[in-house]
Amino acid sequence: MFQNGLFSVTVNILGFNDFFVPNLVDLTGFSNVSSIRIYNVTDPAGLGWDNFQFDVATNPVSTPEPTSTLSLLALGTLGTASTLKRKLKSSKLTEKETTKVS
């Protein structure tokens, strides 16, 4: 049984109890599955299995934190200020050299 919170779908797997038949289930047609239950299974020897339920974890959604955005903005501002200061300093040095020569 597959559940996605809105509805449940029961899938019978043919040959599940047969040892020589591969027990594969193609889940490509399902989306947003939140849990998978396996129950009422008996093997060929007549032994019953426990009931299983697998809860499928949802994909986490990353949310940017405001502090990281502010940190990037602050680093950008510092980098820009440093670059402008360096350019201003180099232009003043060039100015002094030209006035000394003349």
C-alpha positions in Angstrom: 0.0 0.0 0.0 1.4 3.4 -1.0 0.2 6.6 0.7 0.8 10.2 -0.1 -1.4 11.8 2.5 -4.4 12.4 0.2 -5.1 8.8 -0.9 -3.9 5.3 -0.6 -3.1 2.8 -3.4 -2.9 -0.9 -2.9 -0.6 -2.8 -5.2 -0.6 -6.6 -5.4 2.7 -8.0 -6.4 2.3 -11.2 -8.4 4.7 -13.9 -7.5 5.7 -12.2 -4.3 5.6 -15.5 -2.5 7.5 -17.4 -5.2 11.2 -17.7 -4.4 12.2 -17.8 -8.1 10.3 -14.6 -9.2 12.1 -11.3 -8.7 10.2 -9.2 -6.3 10.6 -5.7 -7.8 8.1 -2.9 -7.8 8.4 -0.1 -10.3 7.6 3.2 -8.4 8.2 5.5 -11.3 4.4 6.1 -11.7 4.0 7.3 -8.1 4.8 10.8 -6.8 4.7 12.3 -3.4 4.7 8.9 -1.6 4.8 9.4 2.1 4.6 5.8 3.4 4.9 2.2 2.1 3.2 -0.6 4.0 3.8 -4.4 3.5 1.4 -6.6 5.3 -0.3 -10.1 5.2 2.7 -11.7 3.5 3.1 -15.5 3.8 6.2 -17.2 2.3 6.0 -20.6 0.5 6.7 -22.6 3.7 3.6 -21.0 5.2 5.4 -18.8 7.7 4.0 -15.3 8.1 6.0 -12.1 8.1 5.6 -9.1 10.3 3.8 -6.1 9.0 6.1 -3.4 7.8 5.7 0.3 7.3 8.3 2.6 5.8 7.8 6.3 6.1 9.4 8.2 3.3 11.3 11.3 4.2 10.3 14.4 2.3 12.9 16.5 0.5 14.0 19.3 2.7 13.6 22.8 1.3 16.5 25.1 2.0 15.6 28.5 3.3 18.3 31.2 3.2 19.0 32.7 6.6 18.9 36.5 6.8 22.2 36.6 8.6 24.0 34.9 5.7 22.5 37.4 3.3 23.6 40.3 5.5 27.1 38.8 5.8 27.4 38.6 2.1 26.2 42.2 1.7 28.7 43.3 4.4 31.6 41.4 2.7 30.7 42.9 -0.7 30.6 46.4 0.8 34.0 45.9 2.5 35.5 44.6 -0.8 34.2 47.5 -2.8 35.5 50.0 -0.2 38.9 48.3 -0.2 39.1 48.4 -4.0 38.1 52.1 -4.2 40.6 53.0 -1.4 43.4 51.2 -3.2 42.6 52.9 -6.5 42.4 56.3 -4.8 45.8 55.7 -3.1 47.4 54.6 -6.4 46.1 57.7 -8.2 47.5 60.0 -5.5 50.9 58.3 -5.8 50.8 58.8 -9.6 49.9 62.5 -9.0 52.8 63.0 -6.6 55.3 61.4 -9.0 54.2 63.6 -11.9 54.4 66.8 -9.8 58.0 65.9 -8.6 59.2 65.3 -12.2 58.0 68.7 -13.4 
